[in-house]
Amino acid sequence: MNQLSPLSAAPLPPAEEVDFARLTETPEFQQLLEAIDARADEFEALGHVPRDVIQLMKRARIFRSATPTRFGGDAMAPHHFLKMVDKIGTVDGSAAWLSAFGSANTYTAALPVAAQEVMYADGPDQVFAGGLHPVQKATRVEGGWRVSGRWRFASGCKGADWIGVGIEGRDAGAPADATPKVMMAVAPADEVEIIDNWQVSGMQGTGSHDTTVKDKFYSDTWICERGAPGLFDDPLYRYPAMAYQAQVHAACNLGLARAAIEHAKSVGGAAKIAVGHARLCDRAYYLNDLAKAEAMLRAARAFFYEAAEEAWDYLVAGDPVPPEQLNMLRLSATKAAQDGAQVVTDCWRIAGMGVIAKSGRMQRYMRDAMVVTQHAAVADTVWENGGRMLAGLTPPPGYAA
């Protein structure tokens, strides 16, 4: 493995000199994959990805992908970024899930410019983690908000530079029956307490711990409405936010599915377990299901990336993503997440007794893939909501946003 320190490497080239379509082929990205492959067991044991690997992700442009170009970021087209997450998923699910939060600076792009100038003062490679749920009530005070509360699922918080929390409150003087504003409040990571409670069966290395603050003041400079679009002209900040969230998580399962297929292929010629037993590759069910898994994954990937590229084309042309195309983003992400998990399950079933080994990767692929399918952005409700749009009916609020 290349031991070159990411901190001593040459500066990254500016975005205008980068071929984003080939980012997964760069030396920096290959070094990252090698490190993840060598240390995946460590991530699971620790319950998070260590900061030196986060530095390698920064070197591979993961955490400048959604940084505004104004601050030296890439504001990258989602279909390029998703391929990075997808590729990392072929090595480790937790690392892929964490890398997916390279997209999270689309949220902070809605903060006042003064806050972003502070965030990016040391460079565009800033890691943002957000435990935005459950939304906690905040009290309006002069110049900002006073906040106490606890939030769940702050993936990557132990490697984050900035942590956001979800709050709601009414402005001073607002009527008591006025609808509270739902907002995001952001602070340096060392100002937010991490409650080390991530004890799960899948995606163990994501470090999705709870976070908490007590009677903390957030000035208005560090507050924005949750889900608000970015303040800048880069097309990325007009890309549908909820759809992008669904896509970055679904991409993890595309990678895990590829890893599962490759594992199933690798054991096809395994020695017979008992005299007279056929090898896996001599069994019809193994061959049939291996072929079906390959076809299922390729179909899901084609729909997934086609929908992302078509949405981006609208934005580059100066048009908003139309509702029918946004529906394709949501449907293709859900298909990728669920079909990816099905491929992992099918490969598990046909790959022989070795898959039960706790020390093997296959059982981890299974556990990690199942976690992705539990995310609300790719849950079964998407099918119903997508069907409503296809039938000309109105979907629930937020689905087509």
C-alpha positions as CSV (number, residue, x, y, z in Angstrom):
1,M,0.0,0.0,0.0
2,N,1.2,3.5,-0.8
3,Q,2.2,5.2,2.5
4,L,2.5,8.7,1.1
5,S,1.1,11.1,3.8
6,P,-2.0,12.9,2.5
7,L,-0.9,15.9,4.4
8,S,2.4,16.2,2.6
9,A,1.1,15.6,-0.9
10,A,1.0,18.3,-3.5
11,P,-2.0,20.7,-3.6
12,L,-5.0,19.5,-5.5
13,P,-5.6,21.1,-8.9
14,P,-8.5,23.6,-9.2
15,A,-11.8,22.3,-10.4
16,E,-11.5,23.7,-13.9
17,E,-8.5,21.4,-14.5
18,V,-10.2,18.2,-13.3
19,D,-11.9,15.6,-15.4
20,F,-14.7,14.7,-13.0
21,A,-15.7,11.7,-15.1
22,R,-12.4,10.1,-14.3
23,L,-12.0,10.9,-10.6
24,T,-12.2,7.2,-9.6
25,E,-9.1,6.6,-11.6
26,T,-6.8,9.2,-10.0
27,P,-3.9,8.1,-7.8
28,E,-5.5,9.8,-4.8
29,F,-8.7,7.8,-5.2
30,Q,-6.8,4.6,-5.7
31,Q,-4.8,5.3,-2.5
32,L,-8.1,5.8,-0.7
33,L,-9.5,2.5,-1.9
34,E,-6.3,0.6,-0.9
35,A,-6.5,2.2,2.6
36,I,-10.2,1.3,3.0
37,D,-9.6,-2.3,1.8
38,A,-6.8,-2.7,4.3
39,R,-8.6,-1.2,7.3
40,A,-12.3,-2.1,6.9
41,D,-12.2,-4.4,9.9
42,E,-10.7,-1.6,11.9
43,F,-13.6,0.7,11.0
44,E,-16.1,-1.8,12.2
45,A,-14.2,-2.4,15.5
46,L,-13.8,1.3,16.2
47,G,-17.3,2.2,15.2
48,H,-16.1,5.0,12.9
49,V,-13.7,5.9,10.2
50,P,-10.5,7.4,11.6
51,R,-9.4,11.0,10.7
52,D,-6.4,9.9,8.8
53,V,-8.7,8.1,6.3
54,I,-10.9,11.1,6.3
55,Q,-7.8,13.0,5.2
56,L,-7.4,10.6,2.3
57,M,-11.0,11.2,1.3
58,K,-10.3,14.9,1.3
59,R,-7.3,14.2,-1.0
60,A,-9.6,12.3,-3.3
61,R,-11.9,15.3,-3.6
62,I,-14.8,13.7,-1.7
63,F,-15.3,16.6,0.7
64,R,-15.0,19.5,-1.8
65,S,-17.5,17.9,-4.1
66,A,-20.4,20.0,-2.9
67,T,-18.4,23.1,-1.8
68,P,-19.3,26.2,-3.8
69,T,-16.8,27.1,-6.5
70,R,-16.6,30.6,-4.9
71,F,-14.7,28.9,-2.1
72,G,-12.5,26.7,-4.3
73,G,-14.9,23.7,-4.3
74,D,-16.0,21.5,-7.2
75,A,-19.8,21.9,-6.9
76,M,-19.7,18.6,-8.8
77,A,-22.5,17.1,-10.9
78,P,-24.2,14.4,-8.8
79,H,-23.7,11.7,-11.4
80,H,-20.0,12.1,-11.1
81,F,-20.0,12.2,-7.3
82,L,-22.3,9.1,-7.1
83,K,-19.8,7.0,-9.0
84,M,-17.2,7.8,-6.3
85,V,-19.6,6.6,-3.6
86,D,-20.6,3.5,-5.7
87,K,-16.9,2.6,-6.2
88,I,-16.1,2.9,-2.5
89,G,-19.0,0.7,-1.7
90,T,-17.3,-2.1,-3.6
91,V,-14.7,-2.1,-0.9
92,D,-16.6,-1.2,2.3
93,G,-20.2,-0.1,3.0
94,S,-19.5,2.1,6.0
95,A,-16.8,4.0,4.1
96,A,-19.2,4.5,1.2
97,W,-21.9,5.7,3.6
98,L,-19.5,8.2,5.1
99,S,-18.2,9.4,1.7
100,A,-21.8,10.0,0.7
101,F,-21.8,12.9,3.1
102,G,-19.4,14.7,0.7
103,S,-22.7,15.8,-0.7
104,A,-23.8,17.4,2.6
105,N,-22.2,20.8,1.9
106,T,-25.2,21.4,-0.3
107,Y,-27.0,22.0,3.0
108,T,-24.5,24.5,4.3
109,A,-24.5,26.4,1.0
110,A,-27.7,27.9,2.3
111,L,-26.0,29.5,5.3
112,P,-25.3,33.3,5.2
113,V,-22.2,34.0,3.2
114,A,-20.4,35.3,6.3
115,A,-20.7,31.9,7.9
116,Q,-19.4,30.1,4.8
117,E,-16.4,32.4,4.6
118,V,-15.5,31.2,8.0
119,M,-16.1,27.6,7.2
120,Y,-13.9,27.6,4.1
121,A,-11.2,30.0,5.4
122,D,-8.8,27.0,5.6
123,G,-9.8,25.5,2.3
124,P,-12.7,23.8,0.5
125,D,-12.3,20.3,2.0
126,Q,-14.6,20.7,5.0
127,V,-16.5,17.7,6.5
128,F,-20.1,18.5,7.6
129,A,-22.1,16.0,9.7
130,G,-25.7,16.6,10.6
131,G,-27.9,15.0,13.2
132,L,-31.0,16.9,12.2
133,H,-33.7,14.7,13.8
134,P,-35.7,14.9,15.9
135,V,-36.1,18.6,15.5
136,Q,-35.7,20.4,18.8
137,K,-37.4,23.6,20.0
138,A,-35.2,26.7,20.1
139,T,-35.8,30.0,21.9
140,R,-35.4,33.3,20.0
141,V,-33.0,35.7,21.7
142,E,-31.3,38.8,20.5
143,G,-29.1,38.0,17.5
144,G,-29.9,34.4,17.3
145,W,-31.3,31.3,19.0
146,R,-30.8,29.5,22.3
147,V,-30.8,25.7,21.9
148,S,-30.8,22.6,24.1
149,G,-31.4,19.1,22.8
150,R,-30.3,15.8,21.5
151,W,-30.2,14.5,17.9
152,R,-29.8,11.1,16.3
153,F,-27.8,9.6,13.4
154,A,-25.0,12.1,13.0
155,S,-23.1,9.9,10.6
156,G,-19.4,10.7,10.5
157,C,-19.5,13.1,13.4
158,K,-16.2,11.9,14.9
159,G,-14.4,12.9,11.7
160,A,-16.4,16.1,11.1
161,D,-15.2,19.7,11.0
162,W,-18.7,21.1,11.4
163,I,-21.9,19.7,12.9
164,G,-25.5,20.8,12.2
165,V,-28.6,20.2,14.3
166,G,-32.3,20.6,13.5
167,I,-34.3,23.2,15.4
168,E,-37.6,24.9,15.2
169,G,-38.9,28.2,16.7
170,R,-40.9,31.3,16.2
171,D,-39.5,34.7,15.7
172,A,-39.9,37.3,18.5
173,G,-43.3,38.9,18.2
174,A,-44.8,36.1,16.1
175,P,-48.3,35.0,17.0
176,A,-48.5,32.0,19.4
177,D,-50.4,30.0,16.7
178,A,-47.9,30.8,14.0
179,T,-46.2,27.8,12.4
180,P,-42.6,27.4,13.7
181,K,-39.7,27.7,11.3
182,V,-37.7,24.5,10.8
183,M,-34.0,25.4,10.7
184,M,-30.5,24.1,10.7
185,A,-28.0,25.4,13.2
186,V,-24.3,24.8,12.5
187,A,-21.2,25.0,14.8
188,P,-17.6,23.8,14.8
189,A,-17.6,20.1,15.7
190,D,-15.7,20.7,19.0
191,E,-18.7,22.8,20.3
192,V,-21.1,19.9,20.0
193,E,-21.0,16.9,22.4
194,I,-21.0,13.4,20.8
195,I,-22.8,10.7,22.7
196,D,-21.0,7.4,21.8
197,N,-24.0,5.1,21.4
198,W,-23.8,3.7,17.9
199,Q,-24.4,0.0,18.6
200,V,-25.8,-1.6,15.5
201,S,-25.6,-4.7,13.3
202,G,-24.9,-3.0,10.0
203,M,-22.9,0.1,8.8
204,Q,-21.0,-0.2,12.1
205,G,-18.2,2.0,10.9
206,T,-20.3,5.0,10.1
207,G,-20.1,6.4,13.6
208,S,-23.7,7.6,13.5
209,H,-23.8,8.7,17.1
210,D,-26.2,11.0,18.9
211,T,-25.2,14.6,19.4
212,T,-26.2,17.1,22.1
213,V,-25.9,20.7,23.1
214,K,-27.1,22.4,26.3
215,D,-28.2,26.0,26.4
216,K,-26.0,26.8,23.4
217,F,-26.3,30.1,21.6
218,Y,-26.3,30.0,17.7
219,S,-26.1,33.4,16.1
220,D,-28.3,34.2,13.1
221,T,-25.1,34.0,11.0
222,W,-25.0,30.2,11.6
223,I,-28.7,29.5,10.9
224,C,-30.6,28.7,7.7
225,E,-34.0,27.2,7.0
226,R,-33.6,23.5,6.6
227,G,-33.7,22.4,3.0
228,A,-33.2,25.9,1.6
229,P,-31.4,26.1,-1.7
230,G,-27.8,27.2,-1.8
231,L,-27.0,30.9,-2.3
232,F,-24.8,30.5,-5.3
233,D,-25.2,30.1,-9.1
234,D,-23.6,26.7,-9.4
235,P,-26.2,24.3,-10.9
236,L,-25.6,21.9,-8.0
237,Y,-27.6,24.1,-5.6
238,R,-30.7,23.9,-7.9
239,Y,-30.5,20.0,-7.9
240,P,-33.5,18.5,-5.9
241,A,-32.2,18.1,-2.3
242,M,-34.3,15.2,-1.2
243,A,-33.6,13.3,-4.4
244,Y,-29.9,13.8,-4.0
245,Q,-30.1,12.5,-0.4
246,A,-31.8,9.4,-1.7
247,Q,-29.2,8.9,-4.4
248,V,-26.1,9.2,-2.3
249,H,-27.4,6.4,0.1
250,A,-28.6,4.2,-2.8
251,A,-25.2,4.4,-4.4
252,C,-23.8,2.5,-1.4
253,N,-25.9,-0.5,-2.3
254,L,-24.8,-0.4,-5.9
255,G,-21.2,-0.8,-4.7
256,L,-22.1,-3.5,-2.2
257,A,-24.0,-5.4,-4.9
258,R,-21.0,-5.3,-7.2
259,A,-18.8,-6.6,-4.3
260,A,-21.3,-9.4,-3.6
261,I,-21.3,-10.5,-7.2
262,E,-17.6,-10.6,-7.4
263,H,-17.4,-12.6,-4.2
264,A,-19.9,-15.1,-5.5
265,K,-17.9,-15.4,-8.7
266,S,-14.7,-16.0,-6.8
267,V,-16.0,-19.1,-5.0
268,G,-17.7,-20.7,-8.0
269,G,-14.9,-23.2,-8.4
270,A,-14.5,-24.0,-4.8
271,A,-13.5,-27.5,-3.8
272,K,-16.2,-30.0,-3.2
273,I,-17.5,-30.2,0.4
274,A,-18.1,-33.9,0.2
275,V,-17.3,-36.7,-2.2
276,G,-19.7,-36.6,-5.1
277,H,-20.9,-33.0,-4.6
278,A,-20.7,-30.7,-7.6
279,R,-18.8,-27.5,-7.5
280,L,-20.9,-24.3,-7.3
281,C,-20.1,-23.5,-10.9
282,D,-21.5,-26.9,-11.9
283,R,-24.9,-26.2,-10.3
284,A,-27.7,-24.8,-12.3
285,Y,-29.1,-22.6,-9.5
286,Y,-25.8,-20.9,-9.0
287,L,-25.3,-20.1,-12.7
288,N,-28.9,-18.9,-13.1
289,D,-28.9,-16.7,-10.1
290,L,-25.4,-15.3,-10.7
291,A,-26.6,-14.2,-14.2
292,K,-29.8,-12.8,-12.9
293,A,-27.9,-10.8,-10.2
294,E,-25.6,-9.3,-12.8
295,A,-28.5,-8.3,-15.0
296,M,-30.5,-6.9,-12.1
297,L,-27.5,-4.7,-11.0
298,R,-26.8,-3.4,-14.5
299,A,-30.4,-2.5,-15.0
300,A,-30.6,-0.6,-11.7
301,R,-27.4,1.2,-12.4
302,A,-28.4,2.2,-15.9
303,F,-31.7,3.7,-14.7
304,F,-30.0,5.4,-11.7
305,Y,-27.3,7.2,-13.7
306,E,-29.5,7.9,-16.6
307,A,-32.0,9.8,-14.3
308,A,-29.2,11.7,-12.7
309,E,-27.6,12.8,-15.9
310,E,-30.9,13.9,-17.4
311,A,-31.7,16.0,-14.4
312,W,-28.3,17.7,-14.6
313,D,-28.8,18.5,-18.3
314,Y,-31.9,20.5,-17.3
315,L,-29.9,22.5,-14.8
316,V,-27.0,23.2,-17.1
317,A,-29.5,24.4,-19.7
318,G,-30.8,26.9,-17.2
319,D,-34.1,25.1,-16.5
320,P,-35.4,23.7,-13.3
321,V,-35.7,19.9,-13.0
322,P,-39.4,19.2,-13.9
323,P,-41.5,17.2,-11.5
324,E,-41.7,14.2,-13.8
325,Q,-37.9,14.0,-13.9
326,L,-37.6,14.5,-10.2
327,N,-39.9,11.5,-9.9
328,M,-37.4,9.5,-11.9
329,L,-34.7,10.5,-9.5
330,R,-36.7,9.2,-6.6
331,L,-37.8,6.0,-8.3
332,S,-34.3,5.2,-9.7
333,A,-32.7,5.7,-6.3
334,T,-35.2,3.5,-4.6
335,K,-34.7,0.8,-7.2
336,A,-30.9,1.0,-6.8
337,A,-31.1,0.7,-3.0
338,Q,-33.6,-2.2,-3.0
339,D,-32.4,-4.1,-6.1
340,G,-28.8,-3.7,-4.8
341,A,-29.9,-5.3,-1.5
342,Q,-31.6,-8.1,-3.4
343,V,-28.5,-8.8,-5.4
344,V,-26.5,-9.0,-2.1
345,T,-29.1,-11.4,-0.7
346,D,-29.1,-13.6,-3.8
347,C,-25.3,-13.8,-3.9
348,W,-25.2,-14.7,-0.2
349,R,-27.6,-17.5,-0.9
350,I,-25.7,-19.1,-3.7
351,A,-22.1,-18.5,-2.5
352,G,-21.9,-21.5,-0.2
353,M,-21.3,-22.1,3.5
354,G,-18.4,-19.8,3.7
355,V,-20.6,-16.7,3.8
356,I,-21.5,-17.4,7.4
357,A,-17.9,-16.7,8.6
358,K,-17.8,-13.7,10.9
359,S,-14.4,-12.8,9.6
360,G,-15.5,-12.7,5.9
361,R,-16.7,-9.7,4.0
362,M,-19.9,-11.3,2.7
363,Q,-21.8,-11.2,5.9
364,R,-20.9,-7.5,6.2
365,Y,-22.2,-6.8,2.7
366,M,-25.5,-8.3,3.8
367,R,-25.8,-6.3,7.0
368,D,-24.7,-3.1,5.4
369,A,-27.1,-3.4,2.4
370,M,-30.0,-4.0,4.7
371,V,-29.3,-0.7,6.6
372,V,-29.5,1.3,3.3
373,T,-33.0,-0.1,2.6
374,Q,-34.2,1.3,6.0
375,H,-33.5,4.9,5.1
376,A,-36.7,6.9,4.6
377,A,-35.5,8.4,1.4
378,V,-35.6,5.0,-0.4
379,A,-38.3,3.2,1.6
380,D,-41.4,1.5,0.1
381,T,-43.5,4.6,0.4
382,V,-41.5,6.0,-2.6
383,W,-43.2,3.5,-4.9
384,E,-46.7,4.7,-3.8
385,N,-45.7,8.4,-4.1
386,G,-44.1,7.8,-7.5
387,G,-47.1,6.0,-8.7
388,R,-49.3,8.9,-7.7
389,M,-47.3,11.2,-9.8
390,L,-47.3,8.8,-12.8
391,A,-51.1,8.6,-12.4
392,G,-51.5,12.4,-12.4
393,L,-52.2,12.6,-8.7
394,T,-50.6,15.0,-6.2
395,P,-47.9,13.4,-4.1
396,P,-47.4,14.2,-0.4
397,P,-45.6,17.5,0.5
398,G,-41.8,17.3,0.1
399,Y,-41.8,14.3,-2.2
400,A,-41.3,16.4,-5.4
401,A,-39.1,19.0,-3.8
